[in-house]
Amino acid sequence: MKPTAVVTGASRGIGRAVALRMSAAYDIVALARTESELESLAREIQERGGTCRHLAVDLTDPNAVASALTGIEAQVLVNNAGVGVMRPFLELSREDWMRMMHLNVTALADVTRAVLPGMVERRSGHVVMIGSISGRSAYVGGSCYAATKHAVAAFAECLMLEVRDAGVKVSVVNPGSVATSFSSRSDPSWMLAADDVAKAVVEVVNTPPNVLIHSLEVRTLTVPAKKH
């Protein structure tokens, strides 16, 4: 019987790629908002010989999160769901700010709170956060998004120190630019593919029991040509 991996934001982009890659070794529990995209993911995983339970959930609703994850014994949790609105602070609405904070930070904590107690009780498990290189940098238009990713990095490191003696690993994988619907770049050809990040997540999860990769940065080797 395969262990279970919970993946949030699994309907597209990095989350979908992670779910597909991990389905070879794990039974997948896929969470996202869009039922049709989750059904498509489940079919693809089943075609590959895996299993996928898909749950259409608003991750910003703590009661819905708790209800959806009740009774699920996750060996791995991949906190991937997130949103980014890149605008200068004075052009950013409070609604934009709260949307990013709720999903990128608070919902991540709610999902973790739902599955972590079981890991601690079993003294086994791995929580992986999908962060960003924005979590250690600053740039115009990133006042809120970068702040959320700084928060994810801090949360992950504090949590790692709290639960490592209970046999639970906590890691954060920080991609650079990734060619997904999340990006608005007109030419994404130079970017990382979502599957590049998924491979990194699998490598982090597959470390020996006594080894922890806590923070991993994944960048593309190529960069777009500068315009003159």
C-alpha positions as CSV (number, residue, x, y, z in Angstrom):
1,M,0.0,0.0,0.0
2,K,1.4,3.4,-1.0
3,P,1.8,6.2,1.5
4,T,-0.4,9.4,0.9
5,A,0.8,12.7,-0.4
6,V,-1.4,15.8,-0.1
7,V,-0.8,18.5,-2.8
8,T,-2.5,21.9,-2.7
9,G,-3.1,24.0,-5.8
10,A,-2.8,20.7,-7.7
11,S,-5.1,21.5,-10.6
12,R,-2.4,23.3,-12.7
13,G,1.2,24.5,-12.9
14,I,3.7,23.4,-10.3
15,G,1.1,21.6,-8.2
16,R,-0.2,19.5,-11.1
17,A,3.4,18.6,-12.1
18,V,4.2,17.6,-8.4
19,A,1.1,15.5,-8.2
20,L,1.8,13.7,-11.4
21,R,5.5,13.0,-10.5
22,M,4.7,11.9,-7.0
23,S,1.9,9.6,-8.1
24,A,4.4,6.9,-9.0
25,A,5.2,6.4,-5.3
26,Y,2.2,7.9,-3.5
27,D,-1.5,7.9,-3.4
28,I,-2.4,11.5,-4.2
29,V,-4.9,13.7,-2.4
30,A,-5.2,16.7,-4.7
31,L,-6.8,20.0,-3.5
32,A,-7.7,23.0,-5.6
33,R,-10.8,25.1,-6.4
34,T,-11.6,23.9,-9.9
35,E,-13.4,20.6,-10.0
36,S,-13.0,20.0,-13.8
37,E,-9.2,20.5,-13.7
38,L,-8.9,18.2,-10.7
39,E,-10.9,15.6,-12.6
40,S,-8.5,15.9,-15.5
41,L,-5.6,15.4,-13.2
42,A,-7.1,12.4,-11.6
43,R,-7.7,10.8,-15.0
44,E,-4.1,11.4,-16.0
45,I,-2.8,9.9,-12.8
46,Q,-5.1,6.9,-13.2
47,E,-3.9,6.4,-16.8
48,R,-0.4,6.2,-15.4
49,G,-1.4,3.5,-13.0
50,G,-1.7,5.7,-9.9
51,T,-4.6,6.8,-7.6
52,C,-5.8,10.3,-7.0
53,R,-8.5,11.5,-4.7
54,H,-9.5,15.0,-5.7
55,L,-11.1,17.6,-3.4
56,A,-12.5,20.9,-4.7
57,V,-11.9,23.2,-1.7
58,D,-11.6,26.9,-1.0
59,L,-8.3,26.8,0.9
60,T,-9.1,30.2,2.4
61,D,-12.0,28.6,4.3
62,P,-10.5,27.0,7.4
63,N,-13.6,24.9,8.2
64,A,-13.6,23.5,4.6
65,V,-9.9,22.7,4.9
66,A,-10.3,20.9,8.2
67,S,-13.3,19.0,6.9
68,A,-11.6,17.9,3.7
69,L,-8.5,16.7,5.4
70,T,-10.1,14.9,8.4
71,G,-8.9,11.3,8.6
72,I,-6.3,11.7,5.9
73,E,-2.9,10.3,7.1
74,A,-0.5,12.2,4.9
75,Q,3.2,11.1,4.8
76,V,3.9,14.1,2.6
77,L,2.3,17.5,2.3
78,V,3.2,19.8,-0.5
79,N,1.9,23.3,0.2
80,N,1.9,24.8,-3.3
81,A,-1.3,26.9,-3.6
82,G,-0.6,30.6,-4.0
83,V,-1.5,33.7,-5.9
84,G,0.5,36.8,-6.9
85,V,-0.6,40.3,-7.9
86,M,2.5,42.2,-9.0
87,R,1.8,45.9,-8.7
88,P,3.5,48.9,-6.9
89,F,2.1,49.2,-3.3
90,L,0.1,52.3,-4.1
91,E,-1.6,50.5,-7.0
92,L,-2.4,47.5,-4.9
93,S,-5.9,47.3,-3.5
94,R,-6.5,46.0,0.0
95,E,-8.5,43.2,-1.5
96,D,-5.4,42.2,-3.5
97,W,-3.3,42.3,-0.4
98,M,-5.7,40.2,1.7
99,R,-6.2,37.7,-1.1
100,M,-2.5,37.0,-1.2
101,M,-2.0,37.0,2.5
102,H,-5.0,34.6,3.0
103,L,-4.0,32.1,0.4
104,N,-0.2,32.3,0.5
105,V,0.2,32.4,4.3
106,T,-2.9,31.7,6.4
107,A,-4.3,28.9,4.2
108,L,-0.9,27.3,4.1
109,A,-0.8,27.3,7.9
110,D,-4.4,25.9,8.0
111,V,-3.5,23.0,5.7
112,T,-0.4,22.3,7.7
113,R,-2.3,22.4,10.9
114,A,-4.7,19.8,9.6
115,V,-2.2,17.1,8.7
116,L,0.8,17.8,10.9
117,P,-0.5,16.3,14.2
118,G,-0.8,12.9,12.5
119,M,2.8,13.1,11.3
120,V,4.0,14.1,14.8
121,E,2.0,11.2,16.3
122,R,3.5,8.7,13.9
123,R,6.9,10.3,14.2
124,S,7.2,10.4,10.4
125,G,6.3,12.8,7.6
126,H,7.5,15.6,5.4
127,V,6.0,19.0,4.9
128,V,7.2,20.8,1.7
129,M,6.5,24.5,1.1
130,I,6.7,25.9,-2.4
131,G,8.3,29.2,-1.8
132,S,10.0,31.5,-4.2
133,I,13.3,33.3,-4.7
134,S,11.1,36.3,-3.9
135,G,11.3,35.1,-0.3
136,R,14.8,36.5,0.0
137,S,14.7,39.4,-2.4
138,A,12.9,42.7,-3.1
139,Y,11.7,44.2,-6.4
140,V,9.3,46.8,-7.6
141,G,5.7,45.5,-7.6
142,G,6.5,42.7,-5.1
143,S,5.5,44.5,-1.8
144,C,2.9,41.9,-0.9
145,Y,3.8,38.8,-2.8
146,A,7.5,39.0,-1.7
147,A,6.3,39.6,1.9
148,T,4.2,36.4,1.7
149,K,7.1,34.4,0.5
150,H,9.4,35.9,3.2
151,A,6.7,34.7,5.6
152,V,6.7,31.2,4.1
153,A,10.5,30.9,4.5
154,A,10.3,32.1,8.2
155,F,7.3,29.8,8.9
156,A,9.1,26.8,7.4
157,E,12.3,27.3,9.3
158,C,10.6,27.8,12.6
159,L,8.4,24.8,12.0
160,M,11.4,22.7,11.1
161,L,13.0,23.5,14.4
162,E,9.8,22.7,16.3
163,V,9.1,19.3,14.8
164,R,12.4,17.8,13.7
165,D,12.8,16.0,17.1
166,A,9.5,14.4,16.3
167,G,10.9,12.8,13.2
168,V,9.1,15.2,10.8
169,K,10.9,17.0,8.0
170,V,10.1,20.5,6.8
171,S,11.5,21.8,3.6
172,V,11.0,24.9,1.4
173,V,11.7,24.7,-2.4
174,N,12.3,28.2,-3.9
175,P,11.9,28.4,-7.7
176,G,12.9,31.2,-9.9
177,S,10.7,32.2,-12.8
178,V,8.5,29.3,-13.9
179,A,6.6,29.0,-17.2
180,T,3.0,28.5,-15.9
181,S,-0.3,30.5,-16.0
182,F,1.0,32.2,-12.9
183,S,3.5,34.2,-15.0
184,S,2.5,37.0,-17.3
185,R,5.8,37.1,-19.3
186,S,5.3,37.5,-23.0
187,D,8.2,35.0,-23.7
188,P,8.4,32.2,-21.2
189,S,10.7,30.1,-23.3
190,W,13.7,30.8,-21.0
191,M,11.9,29.9,-17.8
192,L,11.9,26.8,-15.7
193,A,9.2,24.2,-16.6
194,A,6.8,23.2,-13.8
195,D,8.2,19.7,-14.0
196,D,11.7,21.0,-13.2
197,V,10.3,22.2,-9.9
198,A,8.4,18.9,-9.4
199,K,11.6,17.0,-9.9
200,A,13.3,19.1,-7.2
201,V,10.4,18.4,-4.8
202,V,10.8,14.7,-5.4
203,E,14.5,14.8,-4.7
204,V,13.9,16.7,-1.5
205,V,11.3,14.1,-0.4
206,N,13.5,11.2,-1.3
207,T,16.4,12.0,1.0
208,P,17.4,9.3,3.5
209,P,15.6,9.3,6.8
210,N,18.5,11.0,8.6
211,V,19.0,13.7,5.9
212,L,17.1,16.9,5.6
213,I,17.3,19.4,2.7
214,H,15.6,22.3,4.4
215,S,15.9,25.0,1.8
216,L,16.5,24.5,-1.9
217,E,16.7,27.2,-4.6
218,V,16.0,26.2,-8.2
219,R,16.8,28.6,-11.0
220,T,17.0,28.4,-14.8
221,L,20.5,28.5,-16.2
222,T,19.3,30.7,-19.1
223,V,18.1,34.3,-18.9
224,P,16.3,36.4,-21.5
225,A,18.5,38.5,-23.7
226,K,18.6,42.2,-22.7
227,K,17.1,44.7,-25.0
228,H,19.4,47.4,-26.2
